[in-house]
Amino acid sequence: MAIEFRELGPEYWDLFYSRLERAFSSPPDSVEERAQWRRVAEFDRITAGWDEGSLVATSGAFSFRMTVPGGSPLPVAGVTMVSVQSTHRRRGVLTAMMRRQLDDIRRRGESVAVLTASEPAIYGRFGYGVASRQLRGAVDTTRVRFAAPEGVDELRMRLVDAAGAVEACEAVYAGLVPRRPGMLARQPGWETQPLLPPTTPAASGGLLCVLAESGGELRGYARYWITPHWSAAGPESVVQVRDVEALDPVAYAALWRYLASIDLTAEVAFGNRPVDDPLLHLVSDVRRCGLNPRDGFHLRLVDVGAALQARSYTTPLDVVLDIDDPFCPWNTGRWRLSADGGSSGGADGSGTDGGGAVCERTTDPADLALGVRELGAAYLGDTSLHSLAGAALVRELRPGALAATARAFHSDQAPWLPHGF
């Protein structure tokens, strides 16, 4: 099949977007949502596949900066908008697009690619591993109490216009980005992404924003909407949380307590929180929170050496990794990873002066053998190398190497992607 892949021209945006919606069998997005994606689109990173004048395949990427263990911001490619029309499936179209895209990411000098998958089974064959998880939940606020740490009642809670407060909220978000692996620094245009209208058709009152303030200083915020519902027993409306962020534990607790105490509501629902969210310790009964963990983002090491060198490690490490990467063979082979523990490599993969991690080619005997998919899963510290070894996906070739490497890869906070792309 002679599919022609080429960079998307802006004049084809509406056609591109409609083909994407059709491939995902989804109803048309709102005018506001389509305009938002158009605003952040990087046309030099969007590919369209054409078959005799028909647009039959799509893929794209965003230029992000993602926090890695140690707090460094790493340039990454955010893979997005991948689709193949049903008429052209199982003909190698997706494989050809992935080949083209990963080659381009490598040329751009980005050592890591990330994506969120509509079908998790698809991307493993291209070297992506599940590198983070997220929690969905629905707290029964008629039966669950929220803890109130000392100082909660001293905070001022203030409802504001969400659009008018976006600059102040973004400052809070920016302060949190270095604290947790997987978080993305907002690029220009992305600050309006959280302001899109509620997706629930029955939303009442539109998107709301509450600020938690202390001494006139913003300490946190929550954006949410209400889905009204009344039963024979009375009001049972649902608070639908879009995001909750705070700079300190007291403000975080205050925001959740506020959300759980809104009049005429019986539930607080959320679609994306970290698996180690402090919320789990603020509620009186975790069983009544309807928690449902699922995969978050999938990660691929495009340049093994640069990526492993860019993050920090919790303990000193000297290990030789035998990496198998059939789709990006330049990564295949043995790599010596050395780290002094507790220091961070540079965001460009060069390491920091006076220490940090070094990852280089070697001919020395290997200590661990694993695929690039498994290495991607473990990269941010969410998936344990011990767990992967238990599934026969990592092989220990030198006694003690598995335990030492697993400890070094650990992250104090679970990686988390706060919003999709």
ABEGO torsion letter per residue (X at the ends): XBBBBBBBBAAAAAAAAAAAAAAAGBBBBBAAAAAAAAAABBAAABBBBBBGGBBABBBBBBBBBBBBBGGBBBBBBBBBGBBBBAAABGAGAAAAAAAAAAAAAAAAGBABBBBBBABAAAAAAAGBBBABBBBBBBBBAAABBBBBBBGAAABBBBBBBAAAAAAAAAAAAAAAAAABBGBBBBBBGAAAAAABBBABAABBGEBBBBBBBBGGBBAEBBBBBBBBBBBAAEBABBBBBABBBBABAAAAAAAAAAAAABBGBABBBBABBBAABAAAAABABAAAAGBBBBBBBBBBBABAAAAAAABBBABBBBBBBBBBBAABAAABEBBBBBBAEGBBBBAAGAEBBGEEBBBBBBABBBABBBBAAAAAAAAAGABBAAAAAAAGABBBABBGAAAAAAAAABBABBBBBABBX
